[in-house]
């Protein structure tokens, strides 16, 4: 027969293991499964929404301009007001 201290120690270890599995491992597994399913759903919605549109680039599709167009990303030229020093536009620094 096992001594009372070993039974108590084994009970504490089993309780801690039980709490770890059901309060940490199981929720992480459920969350991982749910996030993967949401990614699949979003990918399917994206593929069904516009299957003929190309990648994001400098393309115009059906009269619309894509996100990466160069017309909207060109920096504005600073005006020539000489009030002292040289003005350097933030977007032109490389």
C-alpha positions as CSV (number, residue, x, y, z in Angstrom):
1,X,0.0,0.0,0.0
2,X,1.2,3.5,-0.8
3,X,1.9,6.0,1.9
4,X,-0.5,8.9,2.3
5,X,2.1,11.5,1.2
6,X,2.6,9.7,-2.1
7,X,-1.2,9.5,-2.7
8,X,-1.5,13.2,-2.0
9,X,1.5,14.1,-4.3
10,X,0.0,11.9,-7.1
11,X,-3.4,13.6,-6.6
12,X,-1.9,17.1,-6.9
13,X,0.1,16.1,-10.0
14,X,-3.0,14.6,-11.7
15,X,-5.0,17.7,-10.8
16,X,-2.3,20.1,-12.2
17,X,-2.1,17.9,-15.4
18,X,-5.9,17.9,-15.7
19,X,-6.0,21.7,-15.3
20,X,-3.2,22.2,-17.9
21,X,-4.9,20.0,-20.5
22,X,-8.4,21.4,-20.2
23,X,-7.5,25.0,-19.5
24,X,-4.6,25.4,-21.9
25,X,-4.2,22.7,-24.5
26,X,-7.9,22.2,-25.4
27,X,-8.6,25.9,-25.9
28,X,-5.5,26.4,-28.0
29,X,-6.5,23.4,-30.2
30,X,-10.0,24.8,-30.6
31,X,-8.7,28.3,-31.4
32,X,-6.2,27.0,-34.0
33,X,-8.9,25.0,-35.7
34,X,-11.3,28.0,-35.8
35,X,-8.6,30.3,-37.2
36,X,-7.7,27.9,-39.9
37,X,-11.3,27.5,-40.9
38,X,-11.7,31.3,-41.0
39,X,-8.6,31.6,-43.3
40,X,-10.1,28.9,-45.6
41,X,-13.4,30.7,-45.7
42,X,-11.8,34.1,-46.5
43,X,-9.7,32.5,-49.2
44,X,-12.7,30.9,-50.8
45,X,-14.6,34.2,-50.7
46,X,-11.7,35.9,-52.3
47,X,-11.5,33.3,-55.1
48,X,-15.2,33.4,-55.7
49,X,-15.5,37.2,-55.6
50,X,-13.3,38.0,-58.6
51,X,-11.6,35.0,-60.2
52,X,-10.5,36.8,-63.3
53,X,-8.7,39.7,-61.6
54,X,-4.9,39.4,-61.7
55,X,-2.4,40.0,-59.0
56,X,-2.1,43.3,-57.2
57,X,0.1,45.4,-59.5
58,X,-0.2,48.3,-61.9
59,X,-3.2,46.8,-63.8
60,X,-6.5,48.4,-64.6
61,X,-9.4,46.0,-64.7
62,X,-12.9,46.9,-65.8
63,X,-12.2,50.6,-65.6
64,X,-11.0,50.4,-62.0
65,X,-7.5,51.2,-61.0
66,X,-5.7,48.7,-58.7
67,X,-4.2,49.4,-55.3
68,X,-0.6,49.6,-56.5
69,X,-1.1,52.3,-59.2
70,X,1.7,54.7,-59.7
71,X,-0.6,57.7,-60.2
72,X,-1.7,57.9,-56.6
73,X,1.7,57.2,-55.1
74,X,3.7,60.0,-56.8
75,X,5.1,62.5,-54.4
76,X,4.0,66.1,-54.7
77,X,6.6,68.6,-55.8
78,X,7.3,71.3,-53.2
79,X,6.6,74.9,-54.2
80,X,9.5,77.3,-54.7
81,X,9.1,79.6,-51.7
82,X,12.7,80.5,-50.7
83,X,12.2,81.4,-47.1
84,X,15.6,80.0,-46.1
85,X,17.3,76.7,-46.5
86,X,16.5,73.8,-48.7
87,X,13.2,72.0,-48.3
88,X,13.4,68.3,-48.7
89,X,10.1,66.4,-49.2
90,X,9.8,63.5,-46.8
91,X,8.8,61.0,-49.5
92,X,11.9,61.9,-51.7
93,X,14.5,60.9,-49.1
94,X,16.0,57.5,-50.0
